[in-house]
Amino acid sequence: MPFLRGFAGVAGLLLMGGGVLEAQETPAPKPAESSAQTALASPIAVTLKRAIELALLNSKEIQVAKIQASVADHAAQITKAQFMPNLYAGSGAGYTNGMPETPGGRAPSVFNVTYTEQVLNEPLRGQAKELQEQAKAQKIALEEARSDVITRTAMAYLELAKVRHSLELLRAEQESAEKILAVTQDRESQGFELPVEVTKAQLTKARVVERILQLEEREDQLEVFLRYQLGLSENQAIEVTPEDLPGEAEQAGDNLIAAALTNNPGLRLAESDVRAKEFRLKGEKRGYLPTLELVSIYSLLAKYNNYNLYFTHFQPNNFNAGIDLRVPIFSAQLQANIGLARVNLDAAKANLASKRTELTAEVRQKTRRVREMDAAKEVARLELQLAQQNVAVLQAQFGEGKLNLRDMERARLDENDKWMAYLDANFQRQQAQLDLLKAAGQLDKVWQ
């Protein structure tokens, strides 16, 4: 659309101009400063896609999520390791006076080796599968952390571009307000205007100055946030350009609902929780089955423990191998474990059903929000176009001497206000798009 191409061109020129002014206002480095520090302070141009890439690379939140996923993986391996061969070596040496007792269930030995391996233990196997599923859930939480970083970075980048463009418009608006005030004061001194008109002109200028200060503060906040997110130094200047979200962000509402039910991290975490609780309940129910463990022990015994005095035969080297088989007959603890696992599973299923309903409603609401913002953006665009056409008409009249300077500047003030309204409407639409894509779990795919 010609209008949007014109908007992009004007925005680019304004941002380039802002970069030049900023470079001119930067004081010359002291001789003691290194060339590296000077290069670090120079502005760096960053696109939206590059900003997201840097944020994902440097995000502390993602680094913490990766560590948590690694911790969950190792925790799952602890229980699973009991079903693998385990070999231990040690010593149970001790002094005995009289009958050699068996502290800890084993006779005193100079050296011993023990081998254990769980073969059949369904409750323990259920716990192992539950922990493995929880480890997978941590990887989903990592994806959710990535989505949060993408959303925050994109919103900050787009808002910074909007704020800087708005500041350019407001500074031009300030010049118009000053011209209107000067003309009004001159006419009031000549008796052609009432003092109230001067006060109105002063109020208009003061409001513009107030908005400039507010936006400058917001600009500083966004720059600090982006530098932190992107891993840049504190004195690094950032240049951004007004951008639209990728075309893949435009999808039908029904498609996004289907995508959300498949890809939304929160829903996937709830589904993973249900699977984990099912593994645990299944394992606890199988606790009525026998448990079987392979056991093997080698012991080197010493004569000073008086084995030869209390036993008919003594040999220093002893080896035992067999199985430890247990058949449950009655276990109150097993019944309690099954009851707790069943309640936890019911709670997880209820949470999953609730999240599915909430997610469907949320995606529908956010889809409607995007449509509303589309309509608001179109209204703002047409109002801006009307204000521009009005300025063109008044400019011609001003050139012919049919219009005074004050009316001309007031028309320019109105055009700038419509420009800022359009920028706000466009940013709100982009925010609504990002919220919708995040709910649908599509952010990663948009910037692939």
MARRONU-696571 format. One record per residue (C-alpha): residue in one letter; x, y, z. Coordinates in steps of 0.05 Angstrom, whole numbers, plus 5000, padded with zeros to 4 digits. Example, Ala and Ser with C-alpha at 12.3 -4.5 7.8 and 13.67 -1.06 7.14 Angstrom:
A524649105156/S527349795143/
! end
This chain:
M500050005000/P503050684981/F501150985048/L504850455088/R510950495042/G510951235054/F510451125128/A516350645128/G520551135087/V518951725134/A520351295195/G527051065166/L529151775151/L527052005221/L530951445254/M537051575211/G536652305229/G536052125303/G542251685297/V546252245265/L544152745319/E545852245372/A552652125341/Q553952875337/E552152975410/T556752425434/P562952745465/A569752575437/P573252015475/K578852185521/P585851985498/A586251465554/E580151095527/S581550475486/S579050395415/A574949795438/Q570950225487/T569750745432/A567150215385/L562749925440/A559250595450/S557650695376/P550350545356/I548849835333/A543049715284/V538849115305/T533048805267/L527248495303/K529347795283/R536547915305/A534248205371/I530247575385/E536247135367/L540847525414/A535647505470/L534946745463/L542446675464/N543647115526/S537347015567/K538746845640/E531646565646/I533046065590/Q539645875622/V536145735688/A530745325652/K536244905618/I539544765685/Q532844565715/A531644085657/S538543785667/V537243695742/A530643345727/D534142875678/H539342685731/A534042595784/A530242115739/Q536641705729/I537341595804/T531141155810/K532340825742/A539440635764/Q536640135815/F534439695756/M541639685730/P547639305757/N550539625820/L557239385848/Y559939615915/A566539465950/G568139616023/S570039356090/G566339146153/A572539026196/G571439056270/Y573838786337/T569938216368/N570637896437/G566637266439/M561337076388/P562337486324/E555937886317/T553238156251/P552538916256/G548239176199/G546038476180/R552938246157/A558637876192/P565038286205/S569638236144/V576338516125/F573838646054/N567238536017/V564038635949/T556438695939/Y552438655875/T545138865871/E540138945814/Q532639045817/V529038565769/L521738615789/N519239205831/E513139525800/P512040095850/L519340305842/R518740245766/G512540685768/Q516341205807/A522041175756/K517241285698/E513841855735/L520642205745/Q522342095671/E515842425650/Q517243005697/A524043085664/K520543135597/A515943665627/Q521944085645/K523744105571/I516744365557/A517844885611/L524245075574/E520045195511/E515345625552/A521246035577/R523446135505/S516446385486/D516546875544/V523247155523/I521047225450/T514647585471/R518048075518/T523648225469/A519048325410/M514348775449/A520149205476/Y523249265407/L516749465373/E514949945428/L521850275425/A520950395350/K514150695363/V516551135420/R522351405380/H517851565321/S512851895368/L518452325398/E520252575328/L513052765317/L512353095385/R518653515375/A515753765309/E509153885347/Q512954285399/E515554745345/S508454855319/A505954985390/E511455505400/K509555855335/I502155865354/L504056145423/A508356685392/V502956895343/T497656895397/Q501857315445/D503257815389/R495857875373/E494057935446/S499058505454/Q495658855396/G488858755427/F486258245376/E486157655424/L483757545495/P488757315549/V485056655552/E487456485482/V494656585505/T493456125564/K490555595517/A496655645473/Q501255585533/L497354975558/T498054645489/K505554745490/A506054505563/R502253865546/V506853725488/V513053825533/E509953365585/R508752805534/I515852885507/L518752795577/Q514252185589/L516351855524/E523752005536/E523251655603/R519751055570/E525151055515/D530551005568/Q526950435604/L526150045539/E533450155519/V535849895587/F531349285582/L533549115511/R540849195527/Y539948705584/Q535948215543/L540748245484/G547048185527/L549748865506/S553949335549/E550749885590/N553250445545/Q551350105479/A546650515436/I541350125397/E538250305331/V531449985315/T526850045255/P519250015251/E517349305230/D511148885221/L510648175247/P512147625196/G506647435149/E506046745182/A502847105241/E496447185200/Q492446545212/A485146375218/G482246325288/D480145595281/N487145405258/L490145755318/I485445385366/A487644715337/A494844935341/A493945165413/L490944495434/T497144165405/N502844655419/N500945085479/P506444965532/G501745035591/L496944515563/R502644045545/L505244105617/A498343915643/E498143315595/S505143105618/D502943145690/V497042685676/R501642175643/A506442205703/K500842085752/E498241505710/F505141175713/R505341255788/L498340965799/K499740385752/G506140225791/E502740265859/K497039805836/R502239285815/G505239305885/Y501238665899/L506038295852/P512337985881/T518838385882/L525238055858/E532338305868/L538937975847/V543937965904/S551137735906/I556237815964/Y563537645971/S566837706040/L573937616064/L573737396137/A579337436188/K581136926243/Y581737476296/N574137516297/N574236796328/Y569936486273/N573935826281/L572135786355/Y564535876347/F563335536279/T565134816260/H568535046196/F572135686178/Q574535936111/P577036636096/N573836706027/N566336676022/F561636795964/N554036805963/A549336935905/G541836885899/I535337275897/D531437675946/L524037505933/R518337825971/V510937665962/P506138175994/I500437866033/F497738466069/S500439186067/A496739786095/Q502040236066/L500739965996/Q493340136002/A495040836025/N499940925967/I494640715916/G489541195946/L494341785943/A496441625872/R489141575850/V487342255881/N493342585849/L491342305781/D484242555789/A486843245806/A491443245746/K485843045699/A481243585726/N486744095717/L487843865645/A480443915627/S480144605658/K486244845619/R483344585553/T476944975564/E480545605586/L485445565528/T479945505476/A476346105505/E482946495511/V484846375438/R477846585415/Q478147215457/K485147385432/T482947255360/R477247755369/R482148235401/V486548215339/R480548355295/E478548945338/M485549215334/D485449125258/A479149555256/A482150075303/K488450105261/E484350215198/V480350775231/A486851105254/R489851045184/L483851375152/E483751935204/L491152055190/Q489952045115/L484252555124/A488753005167/Q494252975115/Q489453155060/N486853725102/V493953985113/A495153955038/V488954375026/L490654875080/Q497854915055/A495355134987/Q490955665020/F496755895063/G500955975001/E495556404970/G495156835032/K488156605049/L490156275115/N494256525173/L500256175204/R496655995268/D491255605233/M496555265190/E500455035251/R494154795285/A492854355225/R499854075231/L498653945305/D492453555288/E496253155235/N501752975286/D496452755336/K493352305283/W500252025267/M501351845340/A494451535344/Y496051105284/L502750885314/D499150705379/A493750315342/N499049935301/F503049765364/Q496749525401/R495149075342/Q502248785344/Q501548665418/A494948295407/Q498247875352/L504047685398/D499247495454/L495247055406/L501346715377/K504046575446/A497546265468/A497545835406/G504845615416/Q506845895348/L512146415366/D518145965349/K515145785281/V513946515262/W521346685270/Q524446045243/
! end
